[in-house]
Amino acid sequence: MKRLYGFHDMEYPTRLNKLNLQSLEYRRLVADLILTYKIIFGLVDIDLNDYFCLKDPDNTRLRGNPYKITVNHYRLNAHINFLASVLL
């Protein structure tokens, strides 16, 4: 965005506001949520059990939601921090 004419001297939040854009952190969060949705519903060729565990659907505390997920635990932090790394 600094390469756009007239934006080189503006701060990051100001540039985002002028261009009517969301922050990079927010866009990454949305991308992770979309990828999680696609994994859960089988819209991508990634095994759900490699990254998430679905809670027991018969559990009455979920209020009828069969898609309550928990994250699998890994020894390496790389898997925890980068969900999109599965696509590489």
Gaussian input, Z-matrix of N, CA and C with variables (Angstrom, degrees):
# hf/3-21g

backbone

0 1
 N
 C     1     B1
 C     2     B2     1     A1
 N     3     B3     2     A2     1     D1
 C     4     B4     3     A3     2     D2
 C     5     B5     4     A4     3     D3
 N     6     B6     5     A5     4     D4
 C     7     B7     6     A6     5     D5
 C     8     B8     7     A7     6     D6
 N     9     B9     8     A8     7     D7
 C    10    B10     9     A9     8     D8
 C    11    B11    10    A10     9     D9
 N    12    B12    11    A11    10    D10
 C    13    B13    12    A12    11    D11
 C    14    B14    13    A13    12    D12
 N    15    B15    14    A14    13    D13
 C    16    B16    15    A15    14    D14
 C    17    B17    16    A16    15    D15
 N    18    B18    17    A17    16    D16
 C    19    B19    18    A18    17    D17
 C    20    B20    19    A19    18    D18
 N    21    B21    20    A20    19    D19
 C    22    B22    21    A21    20    D20
 C    23    B23    22    A22    21    D21
 N    24    B24    23    A23    22    D22
 C    25    B25    24    A24    23    D23
 C    26    B26    25    A25    24    D24
 N    27    B27    26    A26    25    D25
 C    28    B28    27    A27    26    D26
 C    29    B29    28    A28    27    D27
 N    30    B30    29    A29    28    D28
 C    31    B31    30    A30    29    D29
 C    32    B32    31    A31    30    D30
 N    33    B33    32    A32    31    D31
 C    34    B34    33    A33    32    D32
 C    35    B35    34    A34    33    D33
 N    36    B36    35    A35    34    D34
 C    37    B37    36    A36    35    D35
 C    38    B38    37    A37    36    D36
 N    39    B39    38    A38    37    D37
 C    40    B40    39    A39    38    D38
 C    41    B41    40    A40    39    D39
 N    42    B42    41    A41    40    D40
 C    43    B43    42    A42    41    D41
 C    44    B44    43    A43    42    D42
 N    45    B45    44    A44    43    D43
 C    46    B46    45    A45    44    D44
 C    47    B47    46    A46    45    D45
 N    48    B48    47    A47    46    D46
 C    49    B49    48    A48    47    D47
 C    50    B50    49    A49    48    D48
 N    51    B51    50    A50    49    D49
 C    52    B52    51    A51    50    D50
 C    53    B53    52    A52    51    D51
 N    54    B54    53    A53    52    D52
 C    55    B55    54    A54    53    D53
 C    56    B56    55    A55    54    D54
 N    57    B57    56    A56    55    D55
 C    58    B58    57    A57    56    D56
 C    59    B59    58    A58    57    D57
 N    60    B60    59    A59    58    D58
 C    61    B61    60    A60    59    D59
 C    62    B62    61    A61    60    D60
 N    63    B63    62    A62    61    D61
 C    64    B64    63    A63    62    D62
 C    65    B65    64    A64    63    D63
 N    66    B66    65    A65    64    D64
 C    67    B67    66    A66    65    D65
 C    68    B68    67    A67    66    D66
 N    69    B69    68    A68    67    D67
 C    70    B70    69    A69    68    D68
 C    71    B71    70    A70    69    D69
 N    72    B72    71    A71    70    D70
 C    73    B73    72    A72    71    D71
 C    74    B74    73    A73    72    D72
 N    75    B75    74    A74    73    D73
 C    76    B76    75    A75    74    D74
 C    77    B77    76    A76    75    D75
 N    78    B78    77    A77    76    D76
 C    79    B79    78    A78    77    D77
 C    80    B80    79    A79    78    D78
 N    81    B81    80    A80    79    D79
 C    82    B82    81    A81    80    D80
 C    83    B83    82    A82    81    D81
 N    84    B84    83    A83    82    D82
 C    85    B85    84    A84    83    D83
 C    86    B86    85    A85    84    D84
 N    87    B87    86    A86    85    D85
 C    88    B88    87    A87    86    D86
 C    89    B89    88    A88    87    D87
 N    90    B90    89    A89    88    D88
 C    91    B91    90    A90    89    D89
 C    92    B92    91    A91    90    D90
 N    93    B93    92    A92    91    D91
 C    94    B94    93    A93    92    D92
 C    95    B95    94    A94    93    D93
 N    96    B96    95    A95    94    D94
 C    97    B97    96    A96    95    D95
 C    98    B98    97    A97    96    D96
 N    99    B99    98    A98    97    D97
 C   100   B100    99    A99    98    D98
 C   101   B101   100   A100    99    D99
 N   102   B102   101   A101   100   D100
 C   103   B103   102   A102   101   D101
 C   104   B104   103   A103   102   D102
 N   105   B105   104   A104   103   D103
 C   106   B106   105   A105   104   D104
 C   107   B107   106   A106   105   D105
 N   108   B108   107   A107   106   D106
 C   109   B109   108   A108   107   D107
 C   110   B110   109   A109   108   D108
 N   111   B111   110   A110   109   D109
 C   112   B112   111   A111   110   D110
 C   113   B113   112   A112   111   D111
 N   114   B114   113   A113   112   D112
 C   115   B115   114   A114   113   D113
 C   116   B116   115   A115   114   D114
 N   117   B117   116   A116   115   D115
 C   118   B118   117   A117   116   D116
 C   119   B119   118   A118   117   D117
 N   120   B120   119   A119   118   D118
 C   121   B121   120   A120   119   D119
 C   122   B122   121   A121   120   D120
 N   123   B123   122   A122   121   D121
 C   124   B124   123   A123   122   D122
 C   125   B125   124   A124   123   D123
 N   126   B126   125   A125   124   D124
 C   127   B127   126   A126   125   D125
 C   128   B128   127   A127   126   D126
 N   129   B129   128   A128   127   D127
 C   130   B130   129   A129   128   D128
 C   131   B131   130   A130   129   D129
 N   132   B132   131   A131   130   D130
 C   133   B133   132   A132   131   D131
 C   134   B134   133   A133   132   D132
 N   135   B135   134   A134   133   D133
 C   136   B136   135   A135   134   D134
 C   137   B137   136   A136   135   D135
 N   138   B138   137   A137   136   D136
 C   139   B139   138   A138   137   D137
 C   140   B140   139   A139   138   D138
 N   141   B141   140   A140   139   D139
 C   142   B142   141   A141   140   D140
 C   143   B143   142   A142   141   D141
 N   144   B144   143   A143   142   D142
 C   145   B145   144   A144   143   D143
 C   146   B146   145   A145   144   D144
 N   147   B147   146   A146   145   D145
 C   148   B148   147   A147   146   D146
 C   149   B149   148   A148   147   D147
 N   150   B150   149   A149   148   D148
 C   151   B151   150   A150   149   D149
 C   152   B152   151   A151   150   D150
 N   153   B153   152   A152   151   D151
 C   154   B154   153   A153   152   D152
 C   155   B155   154   A154   153   D153
 N   156   B156   155   A155   154   D154
 C   157   B157   156   A156   155   D155
 C   158   B158   157   A157   156   D156
 N   159   B159   158   A158   157   D157
 C   160   B160   159   A159   158   D158
 C   161   B161   160   A160   159   D159
 N   162   B162   161   A161   160   D160
 C   163   B163   162   A162   161   D161
 C   164   B164   163   A163   162   D162
 N   165   B165   164   A164   163   D163
 C   166   B166   165   A165   164   D164
 C   167   B167   166   A166   165   D165
 N   168   B168   167   A167   166   D166
 C   169   B169   168   A168   167   D167
 C   170   B170   169   A169   168   D168
 N   171   B171   170   A170   169   D169
 C   172   B172   171   A171   170   D170
 C   173   B173   172   A172   171   D171
 N   174   B174   173   A173   172   D172
 C   175   B175   174   A174   173   D173
 C   176   B176   175   A175   174   D174
 N   177   B177   176   A176   175   D175
 C   178   B178   177   A177   176   D176
 C   179   B179   178   A178   177   D177
 N   180   B180   179   A179   178   D178
 C   181   B181   180   A180   179   D179
 C   182   B182   181   A181   180   D180
 N   183   B183   182   A182   181   D181
 C   184   B184   183   A183   182   D182
 C   185   B185   184   A184   183   D183
 N   186   B186   185   A185   184   D184
 C   187   B187   186   A186   185   D185
 C   188   B188   187   A187   186   D186
 N   189   B189   188   A188   187   D187
 C   190   B190   189   A189   188   D188
 C   191   B191   190   A190   189   D189
 N   192   B192   191   A191   190   D190
 C   193   B193   192   A192   191   D191
 C   194   B194   193   A193   192   D192
 N   195   B195   194   A194   193   D193
 C   196   B196   195   A195   194   D194
 C   197   B197   196   A196   195   D195
 N   198   B198   197   A197   196   D196
 C   199   B199   198   A198   197   D197
 C   200   B200   199   A199   198   D198
 N   201   B201   200   A200   199   D199
 C   202   B202   201   A201   200   D200
 C   203   B203   202   A202   201   D201
 N   204   B204   203   A203   202   D202
 C   205   B205   204   A204   203   D203
 C   206   B206   205   A205   204   D204
 N   207   B207   206   A206   205   D205
 C   208   B208   207   A207   206   D206
 C   209   B209   208   A208   207   D207
 N   210   B210   209   A209   208   D208
 C   211   B211   210   A210   209   D209
 C   212   B212   211   A211   210   D210
 N   213   B213   212   A212   211   D211
 C   214   B214   213   A213   212   D212
 C   215   B215   214   A214   213   D213
 N   216   B216   215   A215   214   D214
 C   217   B217   216   A216   215   D215
 C   218   B218   217   A217   216   D216
 N   219   B219   218   A218   217   D217
 C   220   B220   219   A219   218   D218
 C   221   B221   220   A220   219   D219
 N   222   B222   221   A221   220   D220
 C   223   B223   222   A222   221   D221
 C   224   B224   223   A223   222   D222
 N   225   B225   224   A224   223   D223
 C   226   B226   225   A225   224   D224
 C   227   B227   226   A226   225   D225
 N   228   B228   227   A227   226   D226
 C   229   B229   228   A228   227   D227
 C   230   B230   229   A229   228   D228
 N   231   B231   230   A230   229   D229
 C   232   B232   231   A231   230   D230
 C   233   B233   232   A232   231   D231
 N   234   B234   233   A233   232   D232
 C   235   B235   234   A234   233   D233
 C   236   B236   235   A235   234   D234
 N   237   B237   236   A236   235   D235
 C   238   B238   237   A237   236   D236
 C   239   B239   238   A238   237   D237
 N   240   B240   239   A239   238   D238
 C   241   B241   240   A240   239   D239
 C   242   B242   241   A241   240   D240
 N   243   B243   242   A242   241   D241
 C   244   B244   243   A243   242   D242
 C   245   B245   244   A244   243   D243
 N   246   B246   245   A245   244   D244
 C   247   B247   246   A246   245   D245
 C   248   B248   247   A247   246   D246
 N   249   B249   248   A248   247   D247
 C   250   B250   249   A249   248   D248
 C   251   B251   250   A250   249   D249
 N   252   B252   251   A251   250   D250
 C   253   B253   252   A252   251   D251
 C   254   B254   253   A253   252   D252
 N   255   B255   254   A254   253   D253
 C   256   B256   255   A255   254   D254
 C   257   B257   256   A256   255   D255
 N   258   B258   257   A257   256   D256
 C   259   B259   258   A258   257   D257
 C   260   B260   259   A259   258   D258
 N   261   B261   260   A260   259   D259
 C   262   B262   261   A261   260   D260
 C   263   B263   262   A262   261   D261

   B1=1.4522
   B2=1.5205
   B3=1.3216
   B4=1.4525
   B5=1.5209
   B6=1.3143
   B7=1.4638
   B8=1.5198
   B9=1.3016
   B10=1.4523
   B11=1.5219
   B12=1.3156
   B13=1.4474
   B14=1.5288
   B15=1.3212
   B16=1.4555
   B17=1.5197
   B18=1.3175
   B19=1.4597
   B20=1.5215
   B21=1.3183
   B22=1.4632
   B23=1.5257
   B24=1.3148
   B25=1.4550
   B26=1.5303
   B27=1.3326
   B28=1.4676
   B29=1.5245
   B30=1.3129
   B31=1.4584
   B32=1.5354
   B33=1.3275
   B34=1.4567
   B35=1.5332
   B36=1.3435
   B37=1.4716
   B38=1.5308
   B39=1.3131
   B40=1.4611
   B41=1.5194
   B42=1.3491
   B43=1.4676
   B44=1.5227
   B45=1.3358
   B46=1.4632
   B47=1.5244
   B48=1.3020
   B49=1.4600
   B50=1.5334
   B51=1.3244
   B52=1.4684
   B53=1.5301
   B54=1.3381
   B55=1.4605
   B56=1.5184
   B57=1.3423
   B58=1.4558
   B59=1.5369
   B60=1.3423
   B61=1.4606
   B62=1.5253
   B63=1.3292
   B64=1.4600
   B65=1.5263
   B66=1.3216
   B67=1.4584
   B68=1.5296
   B69=1.3072
   B70=1.4531
   B71=1.5268
   B72=1.3165
   B73=1.4623
   B74=1.5295
   B75=1.3245
   B76=1.4571
   B77=1.5271
   B78=1.3331
   B79=1.4623
   B80=1.5196
   B81=1.3409
   B82=1.4647
   B83=1.5236
   B84=1.3245
   B85=1.4524
   B86=1.5254
   B87=1.3180
   B88=1.4578
   B89=1.5293
   B90=1.3278
   B91=1.4611
   B92=1.5299
   B93=1.3411
   B94=1.4622
   B95=1.5275
   B96=1.3288
   B97=1.4641
   B98=1.5278
   B99=1.3163
   B100=1.4617
   B101=1.5248
   B102=1.3395
   B103=1.4610
   B104=1.5248
   B105=1.3219
   B106=1.4652
   B107=1.5201
   B108=1.3150
   B109=1.4697
   B110=1.5256
   B111=1.3286
   B112=1.4625
   B113=1.5231
   B114=1.3264
   B115=1.4669
   B116=1.5241
   B117=1.3325
   B118=1.4628
   B119=1.5176
   B120=1.3184
   B121=1.4621
   B122=1.5290
   B123=1.3239
   B124=1.4590
   B125=1.5103
   B126=1.3143
   B127=1.4616
   B128=1.5279
   B129=1.3261
   B130=1.4621
   B131=1.5206
   B132=1.3094
   B133=1.4557
   B134=1.5287
   B135=1.3212
   B136=1.4622
   B137=1.5209
   B138=1.3239
   B139=1.4589
   B140=1.5262
   B141=1.3107
   B142=1.4633
   B143=1.5199
   B144=1.3207
   B145=1.4619
   B146=1.5205
   B147=1.3253
   B148=1.4590
   B149=1.5292
   B150=1.3244
   B151=1.4628
   B152=1.5204
   B153=1.3363
   B154=1.4607
   B155=1.5153
   B156=1.3219
   B157=1.4621
   B158=1.5168
   B159=1.3395
   B160=1.4534
   B161=1.5122
   B162=1.3184
   B163=1.4555
   B164=1.5216
   B165=1.3112
   B166=1.4550
   B167=1.5313
   B168=1.3482
   B169=1.4803
   B170=1.5272
   B171=1.3326
   B172=1.4596
   B173=1.5216
   B174=1.3284
   B175=1.4548
   B176=1.5290
   B177=1.3017
   B178=1.4661
   B179=1.5231
   B180=1.3311
   B181=1.4642
   B182=1.5205
   B183=1.3354
   B184=1.4595
   B185=1.5246
   B186=1.3097
   B187=1.4656
   B188=1.5209
   B189=1.3180
   B190=1.4525
   B191=1.5108
   B192=1.3173
   B193=1.4594
   B194=1.5324
   B195=1.3428
   B196=1.4678
   B197=1.5253
   B198=1.3178
   B199=1.4612
   B200=1.5248
   B201=1.3026
   B202=1.4643
   B203=1.5214
   B204=1.3318
   B205=1.4586
   B206=1.5212
   B207=1.3147
   B208=1.4504
   B209=1.5182
   B210=1.3018
   B211=1.4555
   B212=1.5182
   B213=1.3329
   B214=1.4633
   B215=1.5174
   B216=1.3143
   B217=1.4558
   B218=1.5226
   B219=1.3260
   B220=1.4529
   B221=1.5229
   B222=1.3193
   B223=1.4555
   B224=1.5235
   B225=1.3255
   B226=1.4597
   B227=1.5174
   B228=1.3168
   B229=1.4629
   B230=1.5188
   B231=1.3185
   B232=1.4688
   B233=1.5210
   B234=1.3276
   B235=1.4590
   B236=1.5231
   B237=1.3045
   B238=1.4628
   B239=1.5280
   B240=1.3181
   B241=1.4545
   B242=1.5232
   B243=1.3246
   B244=1.4577
   B245=1.5139
   B246=1.3170
   B247=1.4525
   B248=1.5193
   B249=1.3194
   B250=1.4559
   B251=1.5236
   B252=1.3250
   B253=1.4578
   B254=1.5244
   B255=1.3243
   B256=1.4593
   B257=1.5198
   B258=1.3020
   B259=1.4554
   B260=1.5100
   B261=1.3267
   B262=1.4653
   B263=1.4944
   A1=111.21
   A2=117.48
   A3=119.18
   A4=110.77
   A5=117.68
   A6=121.03
   A7=112.38
   A8=117.64
   A9=119.84
   A10=109.15
   A11=116.01
   A12=120.90
   A13=110.39
   A14=115.52
   A15=121.92
   A16=114.90
   A17=118.38
   A18=121.02
   A19=113.21
   A20=118.72
   A21=121.18
   A22=113.45
   A23=118.61
   A24=120.07
   A25=113.52
   A26=117.78
   A27=121.69
   A28=110.52
   A29=115.68
   A30=122.06
   A31=109.69
   A32=116.70
   A33=122.58
   A34=113.05
   A35=119.60
   A36=118.79
   A37=113.34
   A38=116.79
   A39=120.38
   A40=110.69
   A41=116.37
   A42=120.11
   A43=111.06
   A44=116.20
   A45=119.58
   A46=111.02
   A47=115.90
   A48=121.06
   A49=111.01
   A50=117.03
   A51=120.91
   A52=111.98
   A53=116.45
   A54=121.19
   A55=112.93
   A56=116.91
   A57=122.79
   A58=111.06
   A59=116.12
   A60=123.02
   A61=110.53
   A62=115.68
   A63=121.66
   A64=108.37
   A65=117.07
   A66=121.09
   A67=110.15
   A68=116.17
   A69=121.82
   A70=110.64
   A71=117.51
   A72=121.44
   A73=110.97
   A74=117.25
   A75=122.09
   A76=110.63
   A77=117.72
   A78=120.83
   A79=111.46
   A80=117.69
   A81=120.66
   A82=110.86
   A83=117.33
   A84=121.51
   A85=110.52
   A86=117.45
   A87=121.72
   A88=110.48
   A89=117.55
   A90=121.17
   A91=110.79
   A92=118.00
   A93=121.30
   A94=111.26
   A95=117.22
   A96=120.46
   A97=111.47
   A98=116.85
   A99=120.78
   A100=110.31
   A101=117.28
   A102=120.65
   A103=110.48
   A104=118.01
   A105=121.09
   A106=110.49
   A107=118.05
   A108=122.65
   A109=110.25
   A110=116.81
   A111=120.69
   A112=111.71
   A113=117.56
   A114=120.95
   A115=110.24
   A116=117.50
   A117=121.69
   A118=111.60
   A119=117.46
   A120=121.06
   A121=113.32
   A122=117.57
   A123=121.43
   A124=115.00
   A125=118.14
   A126=121.37
   A127=112.31
   A128=117.57
   A129=123.16
   A130=107.77
   A131=116.26
   A132=121.12
   A133=110.73
   A134=115.76
   A135=123.41
   A136=107.05
   A137=116.63
   A138=120.56
   A139=110.21
   A140=115.80
   A141=122.55
   A142=111.30
   A143=117.10
   A144=121.18
   A145=113.47
   A146=118.07
   A147=120.24
   A148=111.72
   A149=117.72
   A150=120.72
   A151=114.74
   A152=117.41
   A153=120.95
   A154=110.69
   A155=115.18
   A156=122.50
   A157=106.57
   A158=116.36
   A159=119.73
   A160=108.58
   A161=116.31
   A162=120.91
   A163=108.30
   A164=116.25
   A165=121.92
   A166=109.50
   A167=118.83
   A168=120.04
   A169=112.99
   A170=117.63
   A171=120.02
   A172=112.52
   A173=116.77
   A174=121.02
   A175=108.95
   A176=117.54
   A177=121.23
   A178=112.59
   A179=117.97
   A180=119.58
   A181=112.34
   A182=119.13
   A183=121.37
   A184=112.46
   A185=117.40
   A186=122.42
   A187=111.97
   A188=116.58
   A189=121.15
   A190=115.04
   A191=118.45
   A192=120.99
   A193=109.33
   A194=118.18
   A195=119.68
   A196=113.14
   A197=118.98
   A198=121.86
   A199=113.28
   A200=117.62
   A201=121.01
   A202=107.37
   A203=117.31
   A204=120.50
   A205=111.09
   A206=114.93
   A207=122.43
   A208=106.98
   A209=116.10
   A210=121.36
   A211=109.04
   A212=116.34
   A213=120.43
   A214=109.16
   A215=116.88
   A216=121.45
   A217=110.00
   A218=115.97
   A219=122.18
   A220=109.85
   A221=114.57
   A222=119.12
   A223=111.03
   A224=117.61
   A225=121.55
   A226=110.25
   A227=117.04
   A228=121.15
   A229=112.64
   A230=118.17
   A231=120.64
   A232=111.19
   A233=118.16
   A234=120.82
   A235=111.71
   A236=116.72
   A237=120.54
   A238=110.49
   A239=117.47
   A240=121.73
   A241=114.56
   A242=118.32
   A243=119.67
   A244=110.51
   A245=116.39
   A246=121.39
   A247=110.49
   A248=117.95
   A249=121.48
   A250=112.30
   A251=119.02
   A252=120.55
   A253=112.15
   A254=117.94
   A255=120.64
   A256=111.22
   A257=117.80
   A258=120.89
   A259=113.26
   A260=118.10
   A261=120.90
   A262=112.59
   D1=-22.11
   D2=178.90
   D3=-68.49
   D4=-21.08
   D5=-177.84
   D6=-78.19
   D7=-13.72
   D8=177.64
   D9=-72.51
   D10=140.56
   D11=-177.47
   D12=-61.30
   D13=128.38
   D14=177.23
   D15=88.90
   D16=-0.44
   D17=-177.14
   D18=-108.74
   D19=-2.99
   D20=-173.42
   D21=-68.34
   D22=-25.39
   D23=-178.12
   D24=-100.02
   D25=4.78
   D26=-179.24
   D27=-92.16
   D28=151.23
   D29=173.97
   D30=-74.14
   D31=160.07
   D32=-176.43
   D33=-55.93
   D34=-50.34
   D35=179.52
   D36=-61.39
   D37=-34.58
   D38=179.06
   D39=-67.44
   D40=-43.42
   D41=178.00
   D42=-61.54
   D43=-42.75
   D44=178.74
   D45=-61.27
   D46=-42.49
   D47=-179.41
   D48=-64.62
   D49=-44.72
   D50=-179.35
   D51=-64.85
   D52=-36.48
   D53=-178.49
   D54=-90.00
   D55=-0.26
   D56=179.25
   D57=57.32
   D58=48.96
   D59=-179.70
   D60=-117.95
   D61=158.10
   D62=173.53
   D63=-89.17
   D64=161.73
   D65=179.57
   D66=-69.37
   D67=158.89
   D68=178.94
   D69=-62.03
   D70=-38.78
   D71=177.89
   D72=-60.17
   D73=-43.49
   D74=179.28
   D75=-66.37
   D76=-42.93
   D77=179.90
   D78=-64.40
   D79=-35.89
   D80=176.76
   D81=-67.78
   D82=-39.59
   D83=177.34
   D84=-61.07
   D85=-45.83
   D86=178.79
   D87=-62.17
   D88=-42.20
   D89=178.67
   D90=-62.87
   D91=-40.26
   D92=177.47
   D93=-64.86
   D94=-40.20
   D95=178.60
   D96=-66.19
   D97=-39.86
   D98=178.10
   D99=-65.09
   D100=-43.01
   D101=178.53
   D102=-64.75
   D103=-39.76
   D104=177.27
   D105=-61.05
   D106=-44.23
   D107=177.33
   D108=-58.83
   D109=-46.00
   D110=-178.86
   D111=-64.58
   D112=-36.87
   D113=178.29
   D114=-67.01
   D115=-45.42
   D116=-177.58
   D117=-62.56
   D118=-41.58
   D119=-176.18
   D120=-94.10
   D121=9.14
   D122=173.86
   D123=71.09
   D124=28.37
   D125=-179.02
   D126=-86.59
   D127=-9.02
   D128=175.05
   D129=-128.43
   D130=159.20
   D131=-177.23
   D132=-88.08
   D133=62.21
   D134=178.00
   D135=-129.44
   D136=131.28
   D137=-178.80
   D138=-73.18
   D139=123.83
   D140=-179.62
   D141=-58.11
   D142=-39.88
   D143=-174.80
   D144=-70.79
   D145=-12.50
   D146=176.38
   D147=-73.74
   D148=-22.76
   D149=-174.06
   D150=-126.34
   D151=-26.93
   D152=-176.57
   D153=-134.20
   D154=160.91
   D155=169.61
   D156=-123.44
   D157=130.21
   D158=174.08
   D159=-82.64
   D160=136.71
   D161=176.67
   D162=-67.94
   D163=162.33
   D164=-180.00
   D165=-61.34
   D166=119.01
   D167=-178.24
   D168=-67.17
   D169=-17.81
   D170=178.44
   D171=-82.21
   D172=-4.46
   D173=-179.64
   D174=-69.22
   D175=122.61
   D176=-175.47
   D177=-74.75
   D178=-14.59
   D179=-178.78
   D180=-76.90
   D181=-6.88
   D182=-179.64
   D183=-86.07
   D184=-4.20
   D185=179.05
   D186=57.38
   D187=40.99
   D188=175.19
   D189=82.75
   D190=5.91
   D191=-179.97
   D192=-94.76
   D193=109.52
   D194=-178.20
   D195=-83.22
   D196=3.31
   D197=-174.13
   D198=-109.90
   D199=25.90
   D200=174.83
   D201=-70.55
   D202=123.24
   D203=-175.01
   D204=-118.41
   D205=155.27
   D206=169.88
   D207=-128.03
   D208=154.22
   D209=-178.28
   D210=-89.39
   D211=134.39
   D212=174.89
   D213=-67.14
   D214=149.49
   D215=-179.75
   D216=-93.08
   D217=136.31
   D218=-178.96
   D219=-123.03
   D220=158.08
   D221=176.23
   D222=-80.16
   D223=-27.94
   D224=-177.71
   D225=-101.26
   D226=139.80
   D227=179.35
   D228=-72.96
   D229=-16.49
   D230=-177.88
   D231=-61.13
   D232=-38.72
   D233=-179.98
   D234=-71.48
   D235=-31.49
   D236=-178.19
   D237=-71.89
   D238=-41.14
   D239=-171.71
   D240=-85.45
   D241=-19.70
   D242=-173.31
   D243=-131.70
   D244=90.77
   D245=176.43
   D246=-66.51
   D247=-38.02
   D248=-176.89
   D249=-72.14
   D250=-8.05
   D251=-179.98
   D252=-66.21
   D253=-14.43
   D254=179.11
   D255=-69.31
   D256=-19.65
   D257=-178.00
   D258=-84.01
   D259=-10.45
   D260=-177.59
   D261=-78.52

